[in-house]
Amino acid sequence: MNRPRTHHSAKEIAAVPIEGRDHIQGPIDAPIALIEYGDYQCPHCGAAYPIVKALQKRLGKHLRFAFRNFPLSESHEFAEHAAEAAEAAADQGKFWEMHDLLFENQDALDDDSLANYATDLGLDSIRLKREVMSGSRAERVREDFRSGLRNGVNGTPTFFINGERYDGAFDFEAILAALSNKTM
């Protein structure tokens, strides 16, 4: 089901992927919607990253995946800037590429590393670093964070499947079973 591209305020952000607002992989009309509220520096999110990739590969066009920023800045010193860098990369057309690099390099998320990843992706690294340092992407990250709080997120990663919070085990088979149950 295609929705018109409209701006959604933070108050309207529900636990389902919103076309035109969320970063989405997979068809918008896929029968299964998976949202992750994540933190690029969180080791648990880092462990979930390859599981999500494997689920996407297994389910293909049946899965729509959206990632929302939920940086736990009090615990993870670089999480906020990493999230802002992903959003700045989105403005240059490379959100998912930056998303992947951040998870694949969780041990190096300082500002210089973020600029290097932008260069590696062919982005304007000076622009990205300037946007991160100025906080120009901070409000977009806060919108995600506030939507997570409204949806009961209190840690990362937190997953929602077709709008329902998933509180099961974080392994491939358990999540696949929960996702598969949503297609029935």
Backbone bond lengths (Angstrom), bond angles and torsions (degrees), N, CA, C in turn:
res aa  C-N    CA-C-N  psi(-1)  N-CA   C-N-CA  omega(-1)  CA-C   N-CA-C  phi
1 M - - - 1.435 - - 1.506 107.80 -
2 N 1.281 117.59 119.37 1.453 121.69 -179.37 1.516 109.76 -88.90
3 R 1.323 114.12 134.33 1.459 119.88 177.96 1.517 108.01 -106.08
4 P 1.305 117.51 149.12 1.465 118.95 176.13 1.522 109.19 -65.22
5 R 1.313 115.43 147.96 1.463 120.03 178.20 1.519 108.35 -78.55
6 T 1.296 115.32 107.13 1.451 120.81 178.00 1.513 108.49 -131.66
7 H 1.313 116.34 159.56 1.458 120.59 176.40 1.520 107.88 -80.81
8 H 1.310 114.96 133.53 1.454 120.40 177.54 1.514 108.66 -112.37
9 S 1.314 116.40 130.92 1.458 119.19 177.23 1.520 108.35 -74.20
10 A 1.315 116.32 164.29 1.457 121.58 -179.37 1.524 110.63 -58.98
11 K 1.324 117.94 -31.14 1.460 120.98 -179.88 1.529 111.80 -65.59
12 E 1.324 117.54 -26.31 1.460 121.28 -175.17 1.526 113.74 -92.08
13 I 1.326 118.14 -6.04 1.453 120.60 -173.54 1.528 109.40 -74.13
14 A 1.320 115.53 110.45 1.449 122.10 -178.24 1.524 110.06 -98.90
15 A 1.301 115.52 179.03 1.462 121.15 -178.53 1.531 111.53 -85.42
16 V 1.316 116.20 36.25 1.465 122.03 172.17 1.526 106.96 -131.41
17 P 1.340 117.98 145.86 1.463 119.33 -179.93 1.524 111.31 -62.09
18 I 1.316 115.24 135.60 1.455 121.41 -178.09 1.517 108.73 -112.11
19 E 1.307 116.56 114.77 1.460 121.38 178.85 1.519 109.03 -61.50
20 G 1.314 116.42 136.26 1.444 121.28 179.70 1.515 113.43 87.60
21 R 1.322 117.70 -9.93 1.459 121.73 178.11 1.524 110.51 -120.20
22 D 1.308 116.06 -47.91 1.459 120.70 -177.15 1.516 111.53 -87.39
23 H 1.328 114.62 158.08 1.461 121.30 169.39 1.531 104.64 -85.16
24 I 1.325 116.20 117.89 1.464 121.07 -172.30 1.517 110.13 -124.76
25 Q 1.324 115.12 137.24 1.461 121.76 169.40 1.522 106.92 -116.03
26 G 1.315 116.02 136.96 1.455 120.75 -178.55 1.517 110.17 99.74
27 P 1.322 115.81 165.60 1.474 120.37 -177.01 1.526 112.04 -65.86
28 I 1.313 115.88 138.52 1.460 120.81 -179.65 1.529 111.24 -62.94
29 D 1.326 116.93 -24.91 1.465 119.97 -179.57 1.531 112.39 -99.76
30 A 1.325 117.96 17.13 1.468 120.84 177.69 1.530 109.08 -60.23
31 P 1.331 117.45 145.41 1.464 119.89 -177.60 1.529 114.06 -70.69
32 I 1.325 117.05 -18.35 1.460 120.56 -179.85 1.522 109.05 -118.39
33 A 1.323 116.10 126.88 1.463 121.88 177.03 1.522 108.11 -114.56
34 L 1.321 115.89 124.17 1.459 122.29 178.16 1.519 108.35 -118.69
35 I 1.323 116.02 124.22 1.464 121.67 174.59 1.513 107.53 -113.91
36 E 1.319 114.99 135.89 1.459 120.39 171.03 1.517 108.54 -116.06
37 Y 1.328 115.85 128.18 1.450 121.78 165.82 1.516 104.61 -94.94
38 G 1.346 115.57 116.80 1.450 118.61 -172.91 1.507 114.23 -138.45
39 D 1.318 113.30 168.16 1.459 125.06 -178.34 1.521 105.87 -130.08
40 Y 1.323 117.40 122.46 1.458 121.41 -174.90 1.524 113.58 -63.98
41 Q 1.315 117.97 -20.66 1.459 120.44 -179.60 1.521 112.29 -98.50
42 C 1.299 118.70 -7.78 1.469 123.15 -177.93 1.533 110.50 -71.23
43 P 1.319 118.07 123.47 1.468 119.21 179.40 1.529 113.12 -63.61
44 H 1.324 117.77 -30.69 1.465 120.48 177.88 1.530 110.73 -68.75
45 C 1.334 116.52 -37.69 1.465 120.36 175.21 1.529 109.81 -67.03
46 G 1.318 115.97 -37.76 1.462 120.02 176.59 1.515 111.55 -61.16
47 A 1.336 116.78 -38.32 1.466 121.05 177.63 1.527 110.91 -71.56
48 A 1.332 117.48 -31.41 1.468 121.20 179.98 1.527 111.64 -76.55
49 Y 1.327 117.78 -25.59 1.467 122.28 -176.21 1.534 113.03 -53.12
50 P 1.347 120.21 -52.60 1.469 118.16 179.56 1.529 112.93 -68.08
51 I 1.318 116.97 -25.11 1.473 120.17 177.20 1.527 109.18 -67.90
52 V 1.333 116.67 -45.03 1.468 120.27 178.03 1.527 109.80 -61.01
53 K 1.326 117.22 -43.65 1.474 120.69 178.80 1.527 110.43 -59.13
54 A 1.328 116.72 -43.32 1.468 120.57 179.67 1.532 111.09 -66.14
55 L 1.326 117.14 -38.41 1.466 120.67 177.08 1.526 110.65 -63.85
56 Q 1.324 116.36 -41.68 1.467 120.01 178.38 1.530 110.16 -62.13
57 K 1.307 116.30 -42.40 1.466 119.93 179.95 1.527 110.53 -64.65
58 R 1.329 117.08 -43.20 1.467 121.51 -177.67 1.521 111.77 -68.23
59 L 1.335 116.93 -43.37 1.469 120.48 -172.95 1.527 113.66 -91.13
60 G 1.329 116.84 -18.55 1.459 120.78 174.91 1.511 113.93 51.02
61 K 1.335 115.18 -126.80 1.471 120.81 -174.46 1.525 113.62 -69.74
62 H 1.315 117.56 -4.61 1.466 120.91 179.31 1.530 112.17 -86.48
63 L 1.343 116.61 -6.34 1.461 120.54 -175.82 1.521 111.22 -122.79
64 R 1.312 114.68 132.69 1.470 123.33 171.25 1.524 105.37 -113.46
65 F 1.326 116.75 124.38 1.456 122.23 -177.03 1.518 110.26 -117.43
66 A 1.327 115.56 134.13 1.462 121.30 176.39 1.522 108.36 -128.68
67 F 1.322 115.22 139.91 1.462 121.18 176.92 1.513 108.46 -112.77
68 R 1.332 115.90 131.67 1.463 121.56 175.67 1.523 108.77 -121.99
69 N 1.302 114.51 140.48 1.462 121.54 -177.63 1.521 111.40 -74.21
70 F 1.320 115.25 131.19 1.460 121.16 174.53 1.531 107.69 -142.09
71 P 1.355 115.82 65.43 1.463 118.95 -176.33 1.521 111.86 -69.00
72 L 1.304 115.49 126.96 1.463 121.62 177.35 1.527 107.26 -93.46
73 S 1.314 115.22 75.47 1.460 122.88 -170.28 1.517 114.01 -62.56
74 E 1.321 117.28 -28.57 1.461 119.19 179.73 1.526 111.12 -68.91
75 S 1.337 116.92 -28.16 1.459 121.55 179.88 1.517 112.78 -99.32
76 H 1.318 116.37 -29.19 1.465 121.57 -173.11 1.527 109.73 -123.28
77 E 1.306 114.95 103.19 1.461 123.75 -173.27 1.529 114.12 -55.20
78 F 1.335 117.67 -34.98 1.465 120.92 -174.03 1.527 113.95 -102.88
79 A 1.322 117.39 0.47 1.464 121.20 -172.77 1.524 113.21 -62.56
80 E 1.315 117.43 -42.85 1.470 120.75 -177.36 1.528 110.79 -63.96
81 H 1.312 117.42 -49.27 1.467 119.55 -179.29 1.525 111.45 -66.25
82 A 1.338 117.35 -34.07 1.467 119.32 177.05 1.528 109.96 -63.13
83 A 1.334 116.88 -43.29 1.468 120.53 178.29 1.530 110.59 -63.27
84 E 1.329 116.49 -41.98 1.461 119.92 178.84 1.529 110.81 -65.87
85 A 1.326 117.30 -34.85 1.472 120.37 177.79 1.529 110.16 -65.96
86 A 1.324 117.22 -39.42 1.466 119.84 177.41 1.526 110.26 -62.39
87 E 1.332 116.47 -40.75 1.460 120.23 178.90 1.528 111.10 -68.62
88 A 1.321 117.14 -38.40 1.468 120.13 176.78 1.529 110.11 -65.35
89 A 1.330 116.50 -38.48 1.470 120.41 176.72 1.527 110.00 -64.68
90 A 1.327 117.41 -34.74 1.468 121.02 178.42 1.522 110.32 -59.65
91 D 1.332 116.55 -39.24 1.456 119.98 179.48 1.522 112.15 -66.49
92 Q 1.332 116.23 -17.85 1.464 120.97 176.17 1.529 110.96 -104.66
93 G 1.338 116.22 13.22 1.456 121.44 173.49 1.516 116.28 82.55
94 K 1.345 118.04 18.87 1.462 119.40 -176.20 1.532 113.04 -136.68
95 F 1.335 116.31 44.14 1.466 118.47 178.94 1.520 111.36 -58.81
96 W 1.332 117.27 -53.83 1.467 120.00 -173.19 1.515 112.51 -65.46
97 E 1.322 116.58 -34.01 1.465 119.02 177.36 1.531 110.26 -65.58
98 M 1.337 116.92 -42.07 1.465 120.30 177.93 1.522 109.79 -68.86
99 H 1.315 117.56 -43.10 1.465 122.59 177.00 1.533 109.74 -50.97
100 D 1.316 116.37 -49.18 1.463 120.48 -178.42 1.526 111.34 -64.82
101 L 1.322 117.09 -45.04 1.474 120.03 179.81 1.528 111.54 -61.36
102 L 1.316 117.21 -39.37 1.463 120.35 -179.92 1.522 110.96 -63.33
103 F 1.322 117.09 -44.57 1.460 119.03 178.36 1.526 112.22 -69.78
104 E 1.305 117.15 -32.21 1.464 120.84 -179.47 1.526 112.29 -78.43
105 N 1.335 117.00 -10.20 1.466 121.91 -178.63 1.526 111.03 -133.56
106 Q 1.326 116.83 45.89 1.460 120.67 -175.85 1.523 113.88 -60.20
107 D 1.308 117.11 -20.85 1.464 120.14 -178.87 1.530 112.32 -83.61
108 A 1.328 118.39 -1.69 1.459 122.16 -178.87 1.528 109.39 -141.01
109 L 1.335 116.02 81.44 1.462 121.07 -178.27 1.524 112.66 -120.99
110 D 1.321 116.80 18.58 1.460 120.02 176.31 1.531 108.92 -69.11
111 D 1.315 116.55 168.23 1.463 121.05 -174.13 1.531 113.00 -60.17
112 D 1.331 117.56 -39.47 1.467 119.15 178.99 1.527 110.84 -64.91
113 S 1.323 116.70 -39.54 1.468 119.74 177.80 1.520 110.83 -64.48
114 L 1.326 116.86 -39.79 1.467 120.30 178.26 1.525 110.40 -59.97
115 A 1.327 116.39 -42.59 1.464 120.49 178.35 1.530 110.40 -64.91
116 N 1.334 116.86 -39.00 1.470 120.29 177.65 1.524 111.21 -63.57
117 Y 1.333 117.38 -39.80 1.471 119.77 178.46 1.527 109.89 -63.96
118 A 1.327 116.35 -38.78 1.467 120.08 177.77 1.528 109.68 -60.63
119 T 1.321 116.81 -44.27 1.467 120.77 177.79 1.520 110.32 -61.46
120 D 1.346 116.57 -45.42 1.463 121.04 179.36 1.527 111.91 -57.71
121 L 1.334 116.20 -32.00 1.468 121.22 -178.84 1.531 112.46 -88.44
122 G 1.316 116.80 0.40 1.464 120.02 -179.21 1.513 113.22 77.87
123 L 1.318 116.78 21.27 1.462 121.29 179.13 1.525 110.09 -90.25
124 D 1.295 116.13 167.83 1.451 122.03 172.86 1.530 106.52 -78.38
125 S 1.330 116.08 96.63 1.462 120.56 -173.91 1.528 112.20 -69.22
126 I 1.314 117.25 -31.19 1.464 119.78 178.04 1.522 109.40 -66.35
127 R 1.318 116.06 -44.74 1.472 120.26 177.08 1.527 110.76 -60.78
128 L 1.344 117.37 -46.10 1.461 120.65 -178.89 1.526 110.28 -60.93
129 K 1.312 117.27 -47.61 1.470 119.93 -179.09 1.523 110.69 -62.70
130 R 1.337 117.21 -41.22 1.469 121.24 178.45 1.540 110.12 -61.30
131 E 1.324 116.69 -42.88 1.466 120.30 -179.51 1.528 111.30 -66.33
132 V 1.313 117.00 -39.47 1.468 120.14 178.49 1.528 109.88 -67.49
133 M 1.311 117.12 -47.15 1.467 120.67 -177.17 1.530 112.17 -65.93
134 S 1.329 117.06 -31.29 1.465 120.13 -179.73 1.527 112.28 -83.36
135 G 1.329 116.79 -13.01 1.465 120.13 -178.61 1.519 113.55 77.94
136 S 1.341 117.53 18.35 1.464 119.26 -175.90 1.531 113.04 -68.30
137 R 1.301 118.70 -15.56 1.468 122.18 177.36 1.532 111.88 -104.44
138 A 1.320 116.90 1.22 1.465 121.18 -175.71 1.531 112.52 -63.33
139 E 1.323 117.93 -37.70 1.472 119.71 -178.26 1.522 110.78 -64.71
140 R 1.325 118.18 -39.47 1.473 121.38 177.98 1.528 109.96 -62.26
141 V 1.318 117.48 -40.80 1.467 121.72 178.14 1.531 109.65 -66.01
142 R 1.336 116.59 -42.02 1.471 120.14 178.89 1.525 111.54 -64.18
143 E 1.342 117.95 -35.75 1.474 120.34 176.59 1.525 110.22 -58.46
144 D 1.339 115.82 -46.72 1.467 119.70 177.61 1.523 110.55 -59.80
145 F 1.327 115.64 -46.49 1.457 120.84 -177.09 1.536 110.69 -60.49
146 R 1.335 115.62 -47.27 1.473 119.35 179.77 1.531 111.28 -63.46
147 S 1.331 117.28 -37.83 1.467 118.92 178.27 1.521 109.47 -65.05
148 G 1.322 116.61 -35.97 1.460 119.76 176.01 1.514 111.63 -62.84
149 L 1.317 116.81 -45.99 1.459 120.10 178.64 1.524 111.01 -58.94
150 R 1.353 116.36 -44.46 1.470 120.07 178.86 1.521 112.13 -63.11
151 N 1.335 116.29 -28.22 1.466 120.44 -179.75 1.528 112.40 -94.09
152 G 1.326 117.23 12.06 1.463 121.10 174.84 1.516 115.60 84.58
153 V 1.323 117.75 13.57 1.457 120.15 178.83 1.522 108.64 -73.79
154 N 1.329 115.49 130.28 1.461 119.68 178.48 1.524 111.97 -134.73
155 G 1.308 117.38 7.65 1.456 122.56 177.54 1.514 109.00 -168.70
156 T 1.324 114.97 173.63 1.457 119.22 -178.32 1.520 110.42 -128.93
157 P 1.323 116.42 149.27 1.463 125.91 -7.25 1.525 110.63 -77.59
158 T 1.307 116.30 150.71 1.464 122.39 170.68 1.517 106.69 -124.03
159 F 1.331 114.84 128.84 1.453 121.68 -177.93 1.521 110.79 -111.89
160 F 1.327 114.51 147.07 1.459 122.46 171.23 1.515 106.95 -125.57
161 I 1.328 115.53 133.85 1.465 122.02 177.96 1.519 106.94 -115.33
162 N 1.329 115.68 116.59 1.472 121.81 -177.12 1.530 111.37 48.24
163 G 1.319 115.36 42.06 1.459 121.13 175.02 1.511 115.30 87.80
164 E 1.319 118.50 -6.77 1.464 121.26 -179.55 1.524 109.78 -106.06
165 R 1.325 115.41 134.53 1.458 120.04 179.48 1.524 110.03 -63.58
166 Y 1.329 115.12 135.78 1.460 121.79 176.15 1.523 107.82 -100.08
167 D 1.336 116.13 120.04 1.457 120.51 -179.50 1.522 112.32 -117.81
168 G 1.332 116.91 18.46 1.460 120.72 179.76 1.516 112.12 -82.61
169 A 1.316 114.46 -168.76 1.465 122.11 -179.36 1.530 110.48 -65.43
170 F 1.323 115.49 150.37 1.466 121.35 179.45 1.516 110.31 -99.62
171 D 1.313 115.31 61.14 1.460 119.26 172.34 1.526 107.73 -131.00
172 F 1.318 115.02 160.99 1.460 121.28 -173.11 1.523 112.36 -54.14
173 E 1.319 117.26 -51.47 1.475 120.53 -175.24 1.526 112.41 -63.45
174 A 1.327 117.25 -41.20 1.470 120.13 -178.85 1.533 111.37 -66.35
175 I 1.324 115.87 -45.11 1.466 118.48 179.84 1.521 110.85 -68.89
176 L 1.334 116.86 -39.27 1.470 119.85 177.10 1.521 110.34 -59.64
177 A 1.322 117.78 -43.02 1.461 120.67 178.88 1.524 110.51 -61.95
178 A 1.324 117.12 -43.04 1.471 120.04 179.59 1.524 110.92 -65.30
179 L 1.326 117.09 -40.39 1.457 120.12 177.92 1.521 111.33 -66.31
180 S 1.329 116.34 -42.00 1.465 120.79 -178.89 1.516 111.51 -64.24
181 N 1.331 116.92 -34.09 1.459 120.84 177.77 1.524 112.14 -64.73
182 K 1.321 117.43 -22.81 1.468 121.29 -178.70 1.524 112.75 -79.76
183 T 1.315 117.45 -11.06 1.469 118.59 -179.78 1.523 111.56 -90.44
184 M 1.290 116.60 -8.47 1.471 120.46 -177.67 1.501 111.02 -83.84
